[in-house]
Amino acid sequence: MGAKVSYYWKLYWKVISMQLRSRMSFRLNFFVMLVGVFLREAATLALMVVLVQKFDGLAGWKTWEIAFLYSFVTLTFRNFSSFVGGIGKIPSFIRTGEMDVYLLTPSDPLFLINCRNTMIWRSFYNIGILAVTIYCAFQAGISFAPGGICCLAVLIFCGMFILFAAYLIVYAISIRVVEVSSLLKILDSVYKQYMIYPIPIYGRVAAWIFTFLLPLGLASYYPSGVLLGKIAGLTMGWGTVGIAAVTVLWVIAAFLFWHVAIKRYNSTGT
């Protein structure tokens, strides 16, 4: 088991180093893109702050608390795209038959698909988004004691892997359905457009759906609420532990669903 983990760890970092060397051959473009991403997110956040101030908050959340929720959603989605977003190629590989190639390799096909297609260099563009998130956290009154910083880091990773689990389930469905673009659009739009606001404003039914059925709230509202002290009965420490435990369960469930689905894969014959 240890040797297998070591093998995948080394392979993963080899892919990362290759991508970084490739992107840094155009250093000026890299830094221009870094500044551009920061300015774009800061401008979007500024507009949201102005709009929310007009309503004096939403569902008991003040302006900077909602701004933190928005930046947290953006950061988790970008981290998901940067580190594990390569699995998004699965539906097209199934349609073209390229999935056959990955299934014939000695390494795990899901790992290889992600390594080959994830644009890991984009994670450096997330530095600007992280800066915005930290600034919003400071303005919203989140503690920057060591415990608060650790909880923030853990919850960012939890959000990223909740998204990974949700998208992996959809990609596993594509093995039988093939065309899942409509489902992916729903996931994208719901997370990036609806999860930037507190879930309670959508009503109890929607809150139940986004918590238990489509766990996007576990990647946005609940982590932000725990950090801000807005979730009744949950302290920052216990709330973080609880969300981390649920995240592990969702990831395990997604992997199990994927392995069941891939066993039913039929080659295109191309």
C-alpha positions in Angstrom: 0.0 0.0 0.0 2.8 2.4 1.0 4.7 1.7 -2.3 1.6 2.4 -4.3 1.0 5.7 -2.6 4.6 6.6 -3.1 4.4 5.8 -6.8 1.3 8.0 -7.4 2.7 10.8 -5.3 6.0 10.9 -7.3 4.1 10.6 -10.6 1.7 13.5 -9.6 4.6 15.8 -8.8 6.4 14.9 -12.0 3.4 16.0 -14.0 3.2 19.2 -11.9 6.8 20.1 -12.5 6.5 19.5 -16.2 3.5 21.8 -16.4 5.1 24.6 -14.3 8.3 24.5 -16.4 6.2 24.8 -19.6 4.2 27.8 -18.3 7.2 29.6 -16.8 8.8 29.6 -20.2 6.4 32.5 -20.9 6.9 34.3 -17.6 5.6 37.7 -18.6 2.3 36.2 -19.7 2.1 34.2 -16.5 2.4 37.3 -14.3 0.0 39.3 -16.5 -2.6 36.6 -16.1 -2.0 36.5 -12.3 -2.7 40.2 -12.0 -5.6 40.0 -14.4 -7.3 37.2 -12.3 -6.8 39.2 -9.1 -8.3 42.4 -10.6 -11.3 40.6 -12.1 -12.2 38.9 -8.9 -11.7 42.1 -6.9 -13.9 44.0 -9.3 -16.7 41.4 -9.1 -16.5 41.3 -5.3 -16.6 45.1 -5.1 -19.8 45.1 -7.2 -21.4 42.5 -4.9 -20.4 44.5 -1.8 -22.2 47.6 -3.2 -25.3 45.6 -4.1 -25.5 43.9 -0.7 -25.0 47.1 1.2 -28.2 48.5 -0.5 -30.2 45.7 1.2 -28.2 45.9 4.5 -27.4 42.2 4.4 -29.3 39.0 3.6 -30.7 36.3 6.0 -28.8 37.8 9.0 -25.5 37.9 7.1 -23.8 41.3 6.9 -22.1 42.7 3.9 -18.6 41.5 4.5 -19.8 38.1 5.6 -21.5 37.6 2.3 -18.4 38.9 0.6 -16.4 36.2 2.4 -19.0 33.6 1.3 -18.6 34.7 -2.4 -14.8 34.7 -2.2 -14.8 31.3 -0.5 -17.1 29.8 -3.2 -14.8 31.2 -5.9 -11.6 29.9 -4.3 -12.9 26.4 -3.7 -14.2 26.2 -7.3 -10.9 27.4 -8.7 -8.9 25.0 -6.6 -11.1 22.2 -7.7 -10.5 23.2 -11.4 -6.8 23.6 -10.9 -6.0 20.4 -9.0 -8.7 17.8 -9.9 -10.6 19.4 -12.8 -8.9 17.1 -15.3 -11.6 14.5 -14.7 -13.9 16.8 -16.7 -12.5 15.1 -19.8 -14.1 11.8 -18.9 -17.4 12.3 -20.9 -15.5 13.2 -24.1 -13.1 10.3 -23.7 -16.1 7.9 -23.4 -17.7 9.3 -26.6 -14.4 9.1 -28.6 -13.2 5.8 -27.2 -10.0 7.3 -25.7 -11.2 5.9 -22.3 -10.0 2.5 -23.6 -6.4 3.7 -23.6 -6.5 4.7 -19.9 -8.2 1.5 -18.9 -5.4 -0.6 -20.5 -2.6 1.2 -18.5 -1.3 -0.4 -15.3 -2.0 2.8 -13.3 -5.4 4.0 -12.0 -7.3 5.5 -15.1 -8.9 8.2 -13.0 -5.5 9.4 -11.7 -4.0 9.4 -15.1 -6.9 11.3 -16.7 -6.6 13.9 -14.0 -2.8 14.2 -14.2 -2.8 14.6 -18.0 -5.6 17.1 -18.2 -5.5 19.2 -15.1 -4.0 22.6 -15.7 -2.1 22.7 -12.4 -0.3 25.9 -13.3 -3.6 27.7 -12.9 -3.4 27.2 -9.1 -0.9 30.1 -9.0 -3.6 32.4 -10.4 -5.6 31.5 -7.2 -3.1 33.5 -5.1 -5.1 36.6 -6.0 -8.4 35.0 -5.1 -6.8 33.7 -1.8 -5.7 37.2 -1.0 -9.3 38.5 -1.6 -10.7 35.7 0.6 -8.3 36.5 3.5 -9.1 40.2 3.2 -12.9 39.5 3.4 -12.3 37.1 6.3 -10.5 39.8 8.2 -13.3 42.4 7.4 -15.9 39.9 8.5 -14.2 39.3 11.9 -12.8 35.8 11.4 -10.1 35.0 13.9 -6.6 34.8 12.5 -5.3 32.8 15.4 -3.4 29.6 14.5 -6.6 27.6 15.1 -8.7 29.8 12.8 -6.1 29.7 10.1 -6.0 25.9 10.3 -9.8 25.6 10.1 -9.9 27.9 7.1 -7.3 25.8 5.3 -9.1 22.5 6.1 -12.5 23.9 5.0 -11.0 25.2 1.7 -9.8 21.6 1.0 -13.1 20.2 2.1 -15.0 22.5 -0.3 -12.7 21.4 -3.1 -13.2 17.7 -2.5 -17.0 18.0 -2.0 -17.0 19.5 -5.6 -14.8 16.7 -6.7 -17.2 14.1 -5.3 -20.3 15.8 -6.9 -18.7 16.1 -10.3 -17.2 12.6 -10.2 -20.7 11.1 -9.7 -21.9 13.0 -12.8 -18.9 11.8 -14.8 -19.6 8.3 -13.7 -23.2 8.6 -14.9 -21.8 9.6 -18.3 -20.5 6.0 -18.7 -24.1 4.9 -19.2 -25.8 8.2 -20.3 -22.9 9.5 -22.4 -24.2 13.1 -22.7 -24.3 14.8 -19.3 -23.6 18.4 -20.4 -27.0 19.6 -19.0 -26.2 18.1 -15.6 -22.8 19.8 -15.6 -24.3 23.1 -16.5 -26.7 22.8 -13.6 -23.8 22.0 -11.2 -21.8 24.9 -12.5 -24.6 27.5 -12.4 -26.0 26.4 -9.0 -22.6 26.5 -7.4 -21.2 29.7 -8.9 -24.5 31.7 -9.0 -26.6 30.4 -6.1 -24.2 29.3 -3.5 -22.7 32.7 -3.2 -25.6 33.7 -1.0 -26.7 32.2 2.3 -28.8 29.0 1.7 -31.7 30.0 4.1 -32.9 32.6 1.6 -34.0 29.8 -0.8 -36.3 28.1 1.8 -36.2 24.9 3.7 -36.7 22.5 0.8 -33.7 24.0 -1.1 -31.6 24.0 2.0 -32.3 20.3 2.5 -31.4 19.6 -1.2 -28.2 21.5 -1.0 -27.2 19.8 2.2 -28.1 16.2 1.7 -29.0 15.5 -1.9 -26.7 17.9 -3.9 -24.1 18.7 -1.2 -23.0 22.0 -2.7 -23.9 23.8 0.5 -21.2 21.7 2.3 -18.6 23.4 0.0 -19.9 26.9 0.5 -22.5 27.9 3.0 -21.7 25.6 5.9 -17.8 26.1 5.9 -18.3 29.9 5.7 -21.0 29.8 8.4 -18.8 27.7 10.7 -15.9 30.1 10.3 -18.2 33.1 10.8 -20.0 31.6 13.7 -23.3 31.8 11.8 -24.3 28.1 12.2 -26.2 27.5 15.4 -24.7 24.9 17.7 -21.4 24.5 15.8 -18.2 26.0 17.0 -15.3 26.6 14.6 -13.4 23.5 15.8 -16.3 21.0 15.9 -17.9 22.4 12.8 -14.7 21.9 10.9 -14.3 18.3 12.1 -17.9 17.6 11.2 -17.6 19.0 7.7 -14.3 17.2 7.1 -15.9 13.9 8.2 -18.9 14.4 5.9 -16.5 15.3 3.0 -14.6 12.0 3.5 -17.9 10.1 3.3 -19.0 11.9 0.1 -15.6 11.2 -1.5 -15.7 7.5 -0.6 -19.2 7.3 -1.9 -18.2 9.0 -5.2 -15.3 6.6 -5.6 -17.5 3.6 -5.0 -20.0 4.9 -7.5 -17.3 5.5 -10.0 -15.8 2.0 -9.7 -19.3 0.4 -10.0 -19.9 2.5 -13.1 -16.5 1.8 -14.8 -17.1 -1.9 -14.5 -20.1 -1.4 -16.7 -18.2 0.5 -19.3 -18.5 -0.8 -22.9 -15.8 0.1 -25.4 -16.8 2.1 -28.4 -14.8 -0.3 -30.5 -12.8 2.6 -32.1 
